Amino acid sequence: MDSKDIALTAVFSALYATLVIAFAPISYGPLQLRIADAVIPLSMIFGWPAIIGVTIGCFVGNFYGQLGALDYILGPAANLVAATIVYLLRGRPLLASSLGSLPIGIIVGGYLWTFFPPPEVFQVFALPEWLAMMASITVSTLIIMGLLGYVLYRSVHRMLGR
């Protein structure tokens, strides 16, 4: 990595962590709309600096949330996988932004149910708690990444003339 990549990594890391902490009331818990996840689709434009940045930023944001080691390790791992998928599918931006929500929903939802009960709306379907939590996190992440993140990606893409 050159100095430009290191600077971009720091910017993405700080941006992601700041958005998680600034929107803390909706960034944590069983029903979360983590606004910071809208930054993940920018991996299609900025590549590895963005991927590494959202991974580090997730660690910092999760550390602030104080759920413990499981969240400090698996949350950033979910972001790493999601951002890498987004990057690899960059030729199909809407698909990339949407599919990137799956690893976050599966990984984060796969452990978050041990801290919180799933939202009541997902309990209506009589799913096991772990599956209801996976569904909750996947849907909320899809809203942020597939809609807000895609719009952000398109705006930045257009501004940069790419």
C-alpha positions as CSV (number, residue, x, y, z in Angstrom):
1,M,0.0,0.0,0.0
2,D,1.2,3.5,-0.8
3,S,0.6,6.6,1.3
4,K,-2.6,7.4,-0.7
5,D,-4.0,4.0,0.1
6,I,-3.1,4.3,3.8
7,A,-4.8,7.7,4.0
8,L,-7.9,6.3,2.3
9,T,-8.0,3.4,4.7
10,A,-7.8,5.8,7.6
11,V,-10.6,8.0,6.2
12,F,-12.9,5.0,5.7
13,S,-12.0,3.6,9.1
14,A,-12.8,6.9,10.8
15,L,-15.9,7.5,8.7
16,Y,-17.4,4.1,9.5
17,A,-16.6,4.3,13.2
18,T,-17.9,7.8,13.5
19,L,-21.2,6.9,11.8
20,V,-21.7,3.9,14.0
21,I,-21.1,5.9,17.2
22,A,-23.0,9.0,16.0
23,F,-26.0,6.9,15.3
24,A,-25.5,4.6,18.3
25,P,-29.2,4.3,19.2
26,I,-29.9,2.6,15.9
27,S,-26.4,1.0,15.3
28,Y,-26.7,-1.6,18.0
29,G,-29.2,-4.1,19.2
30,P,-31.5,-6.7,17.7
31,L,-33.1,-4.3,15.2
32,Q,-30.3,-2.1,13.8
33,L,-30.1,0.3,10.9
34,R,-26.4,0.7,10.9
35,I,-26.1,3.8,8.7
36,A,-22.3,3.2,8.5
37,D,-23.0,0.1,6.3
38,A,-23.9,2.5,3.5
39,V,-20.2,3.2,3.1
40,I,-19.4,-0.5,2.3
41,P,-20.6,-0.2,-1.4
42,L,-17.9,2.4,-1.9
43,S,-15.5,-0.6,-2.0
44,M,-16.5,-0.9,-5.6
45,I,-14.8,2.5,-6.3
46,F,-11.9,2.6,-3.7
47,G,-11.1,-1.1,-3.5
48,W,-8.8,-2.5,-0.7
49,P,-8.4,0.8,1.2
50,A,-12.2,0.9,1.7
51,I,-12.4,-2.8,2.5
52,I,-9.8,-2.6,5.2
53,G,-11.2,0.8,6.4
54,V,-14.7,-0.5,7.0
55,T,-13.3,-3.6,8.7
56,I,-11.2,-1.5,11.1
57,G,-14.0,1.0,11.5
58,C,-16.4,-1.8,12.5
59,F,-13.9,-3.0,15.1
60,V,-13.8,0.5,16.6
61,G,-17.5,1.0,16.5
62,N,-18.2,-2.4,18.0
63,F,-15.7,-1.8,20.7
64,Y,-17.7,1.3,21.6
65,G,-20.8,-0.9,21.8
66,Q,-19.1,-3.1,24.4
67,L,-20.8,-6.4,23.6
68,G,-17.5,-8.2,24.0
69,A,-14.9,-10.3,22.1
70,L,-17.4,-12.1,19.9
71,D,-18.6,-8.8,18.5
72,Y,-15.1,-7.3,18.2
73,I,-14.0,-10.3,16.1
74,L,-17.0,-11.4,14.1
75,G,-18.5,-8.0,13.3
76,P,-15.3,-6.8,11.5
77,A,-15.0,-10.2,9.8
78,A,-18.6,-9.8,8.5
79,N,-17.6,-6.4,7.1
80,L,-14.5,-7.8,5.6
81,V,-16.4,-10.5,3.8
82,A,-19.2,-8.2,2.7
83,A,-16.9,-5.5,1.4
84,T,-14.9,-8.1,-0.5
85,I,-18.0,-9.5,-2.1
86,V,-19.1,-6.0,-3.1
87,Y,-15.6,-5.3,-4.6
88,L,-15.6,-8.6,-6.5
89,L,-19.1,-7.9,-7.9
90,R,-18.3,-4.3,-8.8
91,G,-19.3,-4.8,-12.4
92,R,-22.9,-5.2,-11.2
93,P,-23.3,-2.4,-8.6
94,L,-26.9,-3.0,-7.5
95,L,-26.3,-6.7,-7.2
96,A,-23.1,-6.1,-5.3
97,S,-24.7,-3.7,-2.9
98,S,-27.5,-6.1,-2.2
99,L,-25.6,-9.3,-1.9
100,G,-23.1,-7.6,0.4
101,S,-25.8,-7.6,3.1
102,L,-26.0,-11.4,3.3
103,P,-22.7,-12.1,5.1
104,I,-23.4,-9.3,7.6
105,G,-26.9,-10.7,8.2
106,I,-25.7,-14.3,8.5
107,I,-22.5,-13.7,10.6
108,V,-23.8,-10.9,12.8
109,G,-27.3,-12.3,13.2
110,G,-25.6,-15.7,13.9
111,Y,-24.2,-14.4,17.2
112,L,-26.3,-11.4,18.1
113,W,-29.2,-13.5,19.2
114,T,-27.0,-14.6,22.1
115,F,-27.1,-11.0,23.4
116,F,-30.7,-10.0,22.5
117,P,-34.0,-11.6,21.7
118,P,-35.0,-11.1,18.0
119,P,-37.4,-8.3,17.2
120,E,-41.1,-9.3,17.7
121,V,-41.9,-8.7,14.0
122,F,-39.5,-11.6,13.2
123,Q,-40.9,-13.8,16.0
124,V,-44.3,-13.9,14.4
125,F,-43.0,-16.4,11.8
126,A,-42.1,-18.9,14.6
127,L,-38.5,-19.1,13.5
128,P,-35.8,-20.2,15.9
129,E,-34.2,-17.2,17.6
130,W,-30.9,-17.4,15.7
131,L,-32.7,-17.6,12.3
132,A,-35.1,-14.7,13.3
133,M,-32.1,-12.6,14.2
134,M,-30.3,-13.5,11.0
135,A,-33.4,-12.4,9.1
136,S,-33.6,-9.1,11.1
137,I,-30.0,-8.1,10.5
138,T,-30.1,-9.2,6.8
139,V,-33.2,-7.1,6.1
140,S,-31.9,-4.0,7.9
141,T,-28.5,-4.3,6.2
142,L,-30.2,-4.8,2.9
143,I,-32.1,-1.6,3.4
144,I,-29.0,0.4,4.2
145,M,-26.5,-1.2,1.7
146,G,-29.0,-2.0,-1.1
147,L,-30.7,1.3,-1.1
148,L,-28.8,4.0,0.8
149,G,-25.4,2.5,0.0
150,Y,-26.3,2.0,-3.7
151,V,-27.4,5.7,-4.0
152,L,-24.2,6.8,-2.2
153,Y,-22.1,4.7,-4.6
154,R,-23.9,6.1,-7.7
155,S,-23.4,9.7,-6.4
156,V,-19.7,9.3,-5.7
157,H,-19.3,7.4,-9.0
158,R,-20.9,10.2,-10.9
159,M,-18.9,12.9,-9.0
160,L,-15.6,11.2,-9.8
161,G,-16.6,10.7,-13.4
162,R,-16.0,7.0,-13.4
